[in-house]
Structure formats: structure tokens, C-alpha cells
């Protein structure tokens, strides 16, 4: 059975470590730093077998070179169209890979960056900086239309699918979500739960697709009422009331929140 553990990096990053029962092999997702990974592997007597990269940003890739130096034969999976040059196995939308005998389908999810991909199956989704709990990544390279299309791919995953994103942004995201939907009972209950976790220095992740469909305004951009409380200066693109337009307004609001 697969186990997913968080290795903390920088101030708010999580490098996810995948292992299985009765094996000392491990894979890590988005190692922005090498030292925390090497320390974790040594403490748990694990051997690094490979790396999964979601996109090229430094806080997801800067640890790769040192990890490859320490484990020269490992595989580095990542997007085929990435500016990051450390990928040994280039991936495109719809491809399937096997990691620790676990199958993942690759979803191209441009928006945050143009090269962003997610690693998904019915139980697990490693979403990098595309989908956060209660939020989404900034649109540094892509368009709102692209990001909404990417979200639609993730919305099709089973409600029970566990979502592992790369940052502990949940409390800040939920503060924004409550400004958008202050009377959403699921959101208010979830926010209280997350506050309790964080007050005890516990991580807020993973979340789930089903949870995000209930509380994440960006995942709920198809609701005609989702922008009712968004300030008028951010709603010019929502006049057609298309979901991507609602998404664009929400993202503009969040960027200025």
C-alpha cells in the first residue's frame, strides 16, 4: 500500500515522499531543496528511486541536481515542454507511468505555468501549484481559459481522490474563499478545522476533490452566483457568465486581496 509523507522545505513547501510497504524505495515530488530529502531518506533508511516534477519553478526543481548526484541512476519525470533541463523522462498529456507499481495518468494543466502537469489516479493527485486547498496558483504564464480547462480535468477525478499540492497556503486561501462565499456552511466548517490543525502545527493536507468542490471558489467557477460579492472592478470579464470568466474575476480579486 502506498504511503505519502510530507517533507517540509523552504517556509511553506511540501516535498511529497511516496513509499510502499515492505520496500525501502522512495520517490519524491517537486524537490525544491535536496537537504531535507536526503535527511529524511537517511532517517527512514530509504533509497531514492526517482523524482516527479510538476513544473519548472525553482522551488520545485532546485534540489534535483544534488539528489541525482547522490543517486546517479534515478529517473526524473517531468513535463516535455519544460524549461527545466533535468528531466530524463519527458511526459505529455494522457501518458501513463508506473511508480512503485502505482499507475498515474499525466494531466497537462497549463495556467500557473505553460509546462505544468499533474500526476493522477483515482486515489491520488499531485497537483503542484495548479490546485491548492481553497485556491489555485497565480497565472504567471497561462490564461484564465487555460486554467479553467485544467481545473475541469481535475474536477473529473473521483470525489474521494486525495489532493497533494505543494504549499501550505490553506488558511490564506480560505480567508479569501470566505470573502467570496461568507455563508457557505461547508467552507466555514472546513476553515475552523484547518485553523485547529495549524494552531497545533499540523499540516492541512491532503485535501480531496470532493472537499474542494464544496469550498474552493475557483473549483466552483461554474456557479452563476460565485462572483456576486466580487468587487465590480474585477468582474468586467464575467458579463458573459461563462465559468472561465468567473474564474478570471476570482483570480483578479485574489491577486488584489
C-alpha positions as CSV (number, residue, x, y, z in Angstrom):
1,X,0.0,0.0,0.0
2,X,1.3,3.4,-0.9
3,X,2.2,5.9,1.8
4,X,2.6,9.6,1.2
5,X,4.6,11.7,3.7
6,X,5.4,15.4,3.7
7,X,9.0,16.6,3.8
8,X,9.0,20.3,4.7
9,X,11.1,22.7,2.6
10,X,11.6,26.5,2.5
11,X,8.9,28.3,4.6
12,X,5.8,26.6,3.3
13,X,6.6,24.0,0.7
14,X,5.9,20.3,1.0
15,X,8.1,17.7,-0.9
16,X,5.9,14.6,-1.0
17,X,7.6,11.3,-0.4
18,X,6.0,8.1,-1.8
19,X,6.8,4.7,-0.3
20,X,5.2,1.3,-0.2
21,X,5.0,-1.4,2.5
22,X,7.9,-3.9,2.5
23,X,10.2,-1.8,0.3
24,X,12.9,0.8,1.1
25,X,12.4,2.5,-2.3
26,X,11.1,6.1,-2.4
27,X,10.0,8.7,-4.9
28,X,9.7,12.4,-4.2
29,X,7.6,15.1,-5.8
30,X,8.9,18.6,-6.6
31,X,12.1,18.6,-4.5
32,X,12.9,22.3,-4.4
33,X,15.6,21.5,-1.8
34,X,17.8,18.5,-1.6
35,X,19.0,18.6,2.0
36,X,15.5,17.9,3.6
37,X,15.1,15.0,1.3
38,X,18.5,13.5,2.0
39,X,17.9,13.9,5.7
40,X,14.5,12.2,5.6
41,X,15.8,9.3,3.5
42,X,18.7,8.7,5.9
43,X,16.4,8.9,9.0
44,X,13.9,6.4,7.5
45,X,16.5,4.1,5.8
46,X,15.1,4.7,2.3
47,X,16.7,4.7,-1.1
48,X,15.6,7.3,-3.7
49,X,14.3,5.6,-6.8
50,X,13.0,8.6,-8.7
51,X,11.6,12.2,-8.9
52,X,8.4,13.6,-10.2
53,X,8.4,17.2,-11.3
54,X,5.2,19.2,-12.0
55,X,6.7,22.4,-13.4
56,X,9.9,24.3,-13.8
57,X,9.8,26.8,-10.9
58,X,12.9,26.8,-8.7
59,X,11.1,25.9,-5.5
60,X,10.1,22.6,-7.2
61,X,13.3,21.8,-9.0
62,X,16.4,23.3,-7.4
63,X,17.1,20.1,-5.3
64,X,17.1,17.8,-8.3
65,X,20.8,18.1,-9.3
66,X,22.1,17.3,-5.8
67,X,19.7,14.3,-5.5
68,X,20.9,13.0,-8.8
69,X,24.4,13.4,-7.6
70,X,23.6,11.3,-4.6
71,X,21.6,8.7,-6.5
72,X,23.0,8.8,-10.1
73,X,20.7,6.1,-11.5
74,X,17.4,7.7,-10.6
75,X,14.7,8.7,-13.1
76,X,13.4,12.3,-13.2
77,X,9.9,12.5,-14.7
78,X,8.7,15.9,-15.8
79,X,6.8,17.9,-18.5
80,X,8.1,17.5,-22.0
81,X,7.8,21.2,-22.8
82,X,9.6,22.4,-19.7
83,X,12.4,25.0,-19.5
84,X,13.8,22.8,-16.7
85,X,16.5,20.7,-18.3
86,X,17.0,18.0,-15.7
87,X,14.1,15.7,-16.9
88,X,15.1,12.3,-18.0
89,X,11.6,11.0,-18.9
90,X,9.6,13.7,-20.7
91,X,5.8,13.4,-20.2
92,X,2.8,14.7,-22.2
93,X,-1.0,14.9,-21.5
94,X,-2.6,11.5,-21.3
95,X,0.5,9.4,-20.8
96,X,0.6,6.7,-18.1
97,X,3.5,5.9,-15.9
98,X,4.2,3.4,-13.1
99,X,5.8,4.5,-9.9
100,X,6.4,1.8,-7.2
101,X,3.9,-0.3,-9.1
102,X,1.3,2.5,-8.9
103,X,-0.1,3.8,-12.1
104,X,-0.5,7.5,-12.7
105,X,-2.1,9.4,-15.6
106,X,-0.5,12.6,-16.6
107,X,-2.8,15.6,-17.0
108,X,-1.4,18.7,-18.7
109,X,-2.7,21.6,-16.6
110,X,-1.3,24.9,-18.1
111,X,-2.2,28.1,-16.3
112,X,0.2,28.7,-13.5
113,X,2.9,27.9,-16.0
114,X,2.6,26.6,-19.5
115,X,4.5,23.4,-18.7
116,X,2.6,22.4,-15.6
117,X,1.4,18.7,-15.3
118,X,-0.3,16.8,-12.6
119,X,0.2,13.1,-11.6
120,X,-3.2,11.5,-11.0
121,X,-5.1,8.3,-10.4
122,X,-8.4,7.6,-8.7
123,X,-6.9,7.7,-5.3
124,X,-4.1,10.3,-5.5
125,X,-3.4,13.6,-7.3
126,X,-0.2,15.5,-7.1
127,X,-1.2,18.9,-8.3
128,X,1.8,21.1,-7.7
129,X,0.8,24.8,-7.9
130,X,-2.3,24.2,-10.1
131,X,-4.9,23.3,-7.4
132,X,-4.4,24.3,-3.8
133,X,-6.8,23.6,-0.9
134,X,-9.2,26.5,-1.2
135,X,-7.3,28.2,-4.0
136,X,-5.2,27.9,-7.1
137,X,-1.8,29.1,-8.4
138,X,-1.2,32.6,-9.9
139,X,-1.4,32.7,-13.6
140,X,2.2,33.5,-14.4
141,X,2.2,32.2,-17.9
142,X,-1.2,30.9,-18.9
143,X,-4.7,32.4,-19.4
144,X,-7.9,32.0,-17.3
145,X,-9.3,29.9,-20.1
146,X,-6.4,27.5,-19.9
147,X,-6.5,27.3,-16.1
148,X,-10.3,26.7,-16.1
149,X,-9.8,23.9,-18.7
150,X,-7.1,22.5,-16.4
151,X,-9.4,22.6,-13.4
152,X,-12.1,20.8,-15.4
153,X,-9.7,17.9,-15.8
154,X,-9.2,17.7,-12.1
155,X,-12.9,18.2,-11.4
156,X,-13.5,14.9,-13.2
157,X,-11.4,12.9,-10.7
158,X,-13.3,10.9,-8.1
159,X,-14.6,13.0,-5.1
160,X,-12.6,10.7,-2.8
161,X,-9.3,11.4,-4.6
162,X,-6.7,12.8,-2.2
163,X,-5.1,16.0,-3.4
164,X,-1.4,16.7,-2.5
165,X,-0.4,20.2,-3.5
166,X,3.0,21.8,-2.8
167,X,2.3,24.7,-0.5
168,X,0.8,25.3,2.9
169,X,-1.4,28.1,1.7
170,X,-4.7,26.8,3.0
171,X,-5.5,29.3,5.7
172,X,-4.8,32.3,3.5
173,X,-6.8,30.7,0.6
174,X,-9.8,30.1,2.9
175,X,-9.7,33.7,4.1
176,X,-10.3,34.7,0.5
177,X,-12.8,32.0,-0.1
178,X,-14.9,33.3,2.9
179,X,-14.9,36.7,1.3
180,X,-16.4,35.2,-1.8
181,X,-18.8,32.8,-0.1
182,X,-19.3,34.0,3.5
183,X,-22.4,31.9,4.1
184,X,-21.1,28.6,2.7
185,X,-21.5,26.2,5.7
186,X,-19.1,23.6,4.3
187,X,-16.4,26.3,3.9
188,X,-16.9,27.7,7.4
189,X,-16.7,24.3,9.0
190,X,-13.6,23.4,6.9
191,X,-11.9,26.7,7.8
192,X,-12.4,26.0,11.5
193,X,-10.9,22.6,11.1
194,X,-7.9,23.9,9.3
195,X,-7.4,26.6,11.9
196,X,-7.3,23.9,14.6
197,X,-4.8,21.9,12.7
198,X,-2.5,24.8,12.1
199,X,-2.7,26.0,15.7
200,X,-1.3,22.6,16.6
201,X,1.4,22.9,13.9
202,X,-0.2,20.2,11.8
203,X,-0.4,20.3,8.1
204,X,-3.7,21.0,6.4
205,X,-3.1,18.5,3.6
206,X,-4.1,16.4,1.8
207,X,-7.5,17.7,0.8
208,X,-9.8,15.9,-1.6
209,X,-11.5,16.7,-4.9
210,X,-14.9,16.4,-3.2
211,X,-13.8,18.8,-0.5
212,X,-12.6,21.3,-3.0
213,X,-15.8,21.2,-5.0
214,X,-17.6,22.3,-1.8
215,X,-15.2,25.0,-0.6
216,X,-12.8,26.2,-3.3
217,X,-14.3,29.2,-5.2
218,X,-12.1,28.5,-8.2
219,X,-13.4,25.0,-8.4
220,X,-16.9,26.4,-8.2
221,X,-16.5,28.9,-11.0
222,X,-19.4,27.3,-12.9
223,X,-21.8,28.6,-10.3
224,X,-23.7,31.6,-11.6
225,X,-23.6,33.2,-8.1
226,X,-19.9,32.7,-7.4
227,X,-18.9,36.3,-8.3
228,X,-21.8,38.1,-6.5
229,X,-19.5,39.5,-3.8
230,X,-16.5,40.2,-6.0
231,X,-15.8,43.9,-6.3
232,X,-17.0,45.4,-9.5
233,X,-13.6,46.4,-10.7
234,X,-12.7,42.7,-11.0
235,X,-15.9,41.5,-12.7
236,X,-15.6,43.0,-16.2
237,X,-14.9,39.6,-17.7
238,X,-17.9,37.9,-16.1
239,X,-20.6,39.6,-18.1
240,X,-21.0,36.6,-20.3
241,X,-21.2,34.5,-17.0
242,X,-19.0,31.8,-18.6
243,X,-17.1,29.7,-16.0
244,X,-13.7,30.8,-17.3
245,X,-14.8,34.4,-17.0
246,X,-15.9,33.9,-13.4
247,X,-12.6,32.2,-12.8
248,X,-10.8,35.2,-14.2
249,X,-12.6,37.6,-12.0
250,X,-11.9,35.5,-8.9
251,X,-8.2,35.3,-9.8
252,X,-8.0,39.1,-10.3
253,X,-9.8,39.6,-6.9
254,X,-7.4,37.1,-5.2
255,X,-4.4,38.9,-6.8
256,X,-5.5,42.1,-5.1
257,X,-6.9,40.6,-1.9
